[in-house]
Amino acid sequence: MADRPYTLLSCGMSIDGFLSTRATTRLMLSNDADFDRVDGERAASDAILVGAGTIRKDNPRLLVRSAERRAARVDRGLPPSPTKVTVTRRAELDCAASFFATDDTDKLVYCSTDAVDAARDRLGSAADVVDAGRDISMRRVCEDLGDRGVRRLMVEGGGTVHTQLLTEDLADELQLVVAPFFVGDSGACRFVGDGAYPWNPDRRATLAEVRQIDDVVLLRYALSPRFGTDAP
Ligand SMILES: NC(=O)c1ccc[n+]([C@@H]2O[C@H](COP(=O)([O-])OP(=O)(O)OC[C@H]3O[C@@H](n4cnc5c(N)ncnc54)[C@H](OP(=O)(O)O)[C@@H]3O)[C@@H](O)[C@H]2O)c1
């Protein structure tokens, strides 16, 4: 079995720690300069993971936007954008979602055994549905991605997925962007939920970088000894 990929968690949140509002529309937390930085992180990754909740709420495309970065990937023998990956228990996914759009990327759906047939019916040839067992272990998902050749995994939310990867100590790096406003609604989705985190008052995470990007701030945390070993 291959080692799990270098895993980078990328997230934007409000000053009060929310990823979104309750509204059905996507909340724009970042700015153009930071979106471009995130695009560079995507281009440097082999796969991008989001939870099924993010596909349903935000309908992200998860493609590399810059033509130059796409071309540079192709020059390196890679597809223009990384493989898209999601996890689902219920398989309530719409094959018309942007995640599944026809493009040059592979799509993997790690699905609970009970919903595999439904997922294959709904998604057809739009994605490869992987039977990930009755209870999906994020560690097993990461290890399976490693077996498929993924060396650098970027995780773009949402809160449920971030919570599992952090509490299971599966993250090597956290890139947290703080937007200059409050959401102020405890019913909205937080960056993470309850759990036993490896980083706590007795074991502080390592702050590796602070960078102002126009009106947002990027905080980079080193979460494992592998931090920074992901350079191509
Ligand atoms: N600000 C940002 O950077 C950012 C980025 C991404 C998302 N968001 C926001 O985050 C919110 C979504 O977060 P969320 O926590 O609700 O959803 P999420 O983490 O995107 O996805 C949660 C869903 O993923 C599936 N899942 C996760 N872990 C699983 C496991 N171990 N086994 C099986 N299935 C699993 C389940 O799907 P099923 O329900 O299909 O079974 C679960 O309901 C949205 O409001 C979105 O706008 C913000």
The ligand as an SDF file (V2000), in Angstrom:
LIG
                    3D

 48 52  0  0  0  0  0  0  0  0999 V2000
  -15.3620   28.6860    2.7010 N   0  0  0  0  0  0  0  0  0  0  0  0
  -14.8570   27.6260    2.1280 C   0  0  0  0  0  0  0  0  0  0  0  0
  -13.6590   27.5580    1.8570 O   0  0  0  0  0  0  0  0  0  0  0  0
  -15.7780   26.4790    1.8310 C   0  0  0  0  0  0  0  0  0  0  0  0
  -15.3050   25.4130    1.0670 C   0  0  0  0  0  0  0  0  0  0  0  0
  -16.1620   24.3480    0.8710 C   0  0  0  0  0  0  0  0  0  0  0  0
  -17.4210   24.3550    1.4060 C   0  0  0  0  0  0  0  0  0  0  0  0
  -17.8610   25.4130    2.1320 N   0  0  0  0  0  0  0  0  0  0  0  0
  -19.1770   25.4020    2.7480 C   0  0  0  0  0  0  0  0  0  0  0  0
  -19.2220   24.2780    3.6050 O   0  0  0  0  0  0  0  0  0  0  0  0
  -20.5760   23.8280    3.6680 C   0  0  0  0  0  0  0  0  0  0  0  0
  -20.5980   22.3410    3.4100 C   0  0  0  0  0  0  0  0  0  0  0  0
  -19.9590   21.7110    4.4840 O   0  0  0  0  0  0  0  0  0  0  0  0
  -20.6220   20.4430    5.1290 P   0  0  0  0  0  0  0  0  0  0  0  0
  -19.8620   20.1350    6.3560 O   0  0  0  0  0  0  0  0  0  0  0  0
  -22.0920   20.6300    5.2260 O   0  0  0  0  0  0  0  0  0  0  0  0
  -20.4210   19.3710    3.9980 O   0  0  0  0  0  0  0  0  0  0  0  0
  -19.1430   18.6520    3.3570 P   0  0  0  0  0  0  0  0  0  0  0  0
  -18.0610   18.4510    4.3410 O   0  0  0  0  0  0  0  0  0  0  0  0
  -18.8230   19.3250    2.0780 O   0  0  0  0  0  0  0  0  0  0  0  0
  -19.8180   17.2790    2.9700 O   0  0  0  0  0  0  0  0  0  0  0  0
  -20.4330   16.4950    3.9570 C   0  0  0  0  0  0  0  0  0  0  0  0
  -21.0280   15.3020    3.2660 C   0  0  0  0  0  0  0  0  0  0  0  0
  -19.9620   14.5110    2.7180 O   0  0  0  0  0  0  0  0  0  0  0  0
  -20.2690   13.1450    2.8870 C   0  0  0  0  0  0  0  0  0  0  0  0
  -19.3230   12.5850    3.8390 N   0  0  0  0  0  0  0  0  0  0  0  0
  -18.4030   13.2400    4.5800 C   0  0  0  0  0  0  0  0  0  0  0  0
  -17.6860   12.3700    5.3120 N   0  0  0  0  0  0  0  0  0  0  0  0
  -18.1770   11.1550    5.0220 C   0  0  0  0  0  0  0  0  0  0  0  0
  -17.8460    9.8520    5.4530 C   0  0  0  0  0  0  0  0  0  0  0  0
  -16.8420    9.5950    6.3210 N   0  0  0  0  0  0  0  0  0  0  0  0
  -18.5750    8.8220    4.9770 N   0  0  0  0  0  0  0  0  0  0  0  0
  -19.5670    9.0500    4.0740 C   0  0  0  0  0  0  0  0  0  0  0  0
  -19.9170   10.2560    3.6220 N   0  0  0  0  0  0  0  0  0  0  0  0
  -19.2250   11.2890    4.0840 C   0  0  0  0  0  0  0  0  0  0  0  0
  -21.6990   13.0870    3.3820 C   0  0  0  0  0  0  0  0  0  0  0  0
  -22.4490   13.1410    2.1840 O   0  0  0  0  0  0  0  0  0  0  0  0
  -23.9470   12.6070    1.9920 P   0  0  0  0  0  0  0  0  0  0  0  0
  -24.7930   13.5630    2.7620 O   0  0  0  0  0  0  0  0  0  0  0  0
  -24.1440   12.7020    0.4990 O   0  0  0  0  0  0  0  0  0  0  0  0
  -24.0120   11.2040    2.4990 O   0  0  0  0  0  0  0  0  0  0  0  0
  -21.8050   14.3690    4.1600 C   0  0  0  0  0  0  0  0  0  0  0  0
  -23.1280   14.8160    4.3380 O   0  0  0  0  0  0  0  0  0  0  0  0
  -21.3650   24.5830    2.6580 C   0  0  0  0  0  0  0  0  0  0  0  0
  -22.1090   25.5680    3.3270 O   0  0  0  0  0  0  0  0  0  0  0  0
  -20.3050   25.2220    1.7910 C   0  0  0  0  0  0  0  0  0  0  0  0
  -20.7520   26.4730    1.2920 O   0  0  0  0  0  0  0  0  0  0  0  0
  -17.0550   26.4810    2.3320 C   0  0  0  0  0  0  0  0  0  0  0  0
  1  2  1  0
  2  3  2  0
  2  4  1  0
  4  5  1  0
  4 48  2  0
  5  6  2  0
  6  7  1  0
  7  8  2  0
  8  9  1  0
  8 48  1  0
  9 10  1  0
  9 46  1  0
 10 11  1  0
 11 12  1  0
 11 44  1  0
 12 13  1  0
 13 14  1  0
 14 15  2  0
 14 16  1  0
 14 17  1  0
 17 18  1  0
 18 19  2  0
 18 20  1  0
 18 21  1  0
 21 22  1  0
 22 23  1  0
 23 24  1  0
 23 42  1  0
 24 25  1  0
 25 26  1  0
 25 36  1  0
 26 27  1  0
 26 35  1  0
 27 28  2  0
 28 29  1  0
 29 30  1  0
 29 35  2  0
 30 31  1  0
 30 32  2  0
 32 33  1  0
 33 34  2  0
 34 35  1  0
 36 37  1  0
 36 42  1  0
 37 38  1  0
 38 39  2  0
 38 40  1  0
 38 41  1  0
 42 43  1  0
 44 45  1  0
 44 46  1  0
 46 47  1  0
M  CHG  2   8   1  16  -1
M  END
$$$$
